[in-house]
Amino acid sequence: MSEEKKKVVGKPFAVGNTVGGRTKGALNKTTKFSREVLSLALAGQEENIREALEKLSKKNPEAYINAVAKLLNYAIPKLQSTEISSNGNTKIEITLDDSMSVDDLKQRMAEMEAEDAEFEDLDE
């Protein structure tokens, strides 16, 4: 029993095999159906939704803001903060303010790229 071979049924997948399965981002049948039903239920209700939000804003402004904030998640994707680092050792921080123009920003980025190129030359 120590050296028994396991019986392989069919062909085993090779490493990195990408054949089969759903493509990335594809919806399963239930999710797709649910979204279609919800879309049909809300079709033509834009005016009613707008009026309900207007009434809510007059009656309870805090609830109105919460409702709009929840609806925005479906209209505008949330942005993630991103930390850029070089080899995990150096933290790069860029601070923007109203006084910095687009040209100033481009110039600063070019300077940073030049500094980065100097470090790459040292590594070679």
TAWOVEN-V547958 format. One record per run of one state. SS is the DSSP state (a for helix, b for strand, c for the rest). FROM is the first residue (numbers start at 1). TO is the last residue. If there is no record, write none. Layout:
ss=SS from=FROM to=TO
ss=SS from=FROM to=TO
This chain:
ss=c from=1 to=28
ss=a from=29 to=42
ss=c from=43 to=45
ss=a from=46 to=59
ss=c from=60 to=60
ss=a from=61 to=75
ss=c from=76 to=83
ss=b from=84 to=86
ss=c from=87 to=89
ss=b from=90 to=92
ss=c from=93 to=101
ss=a from=102 to=123
ss=c from=124 to=124
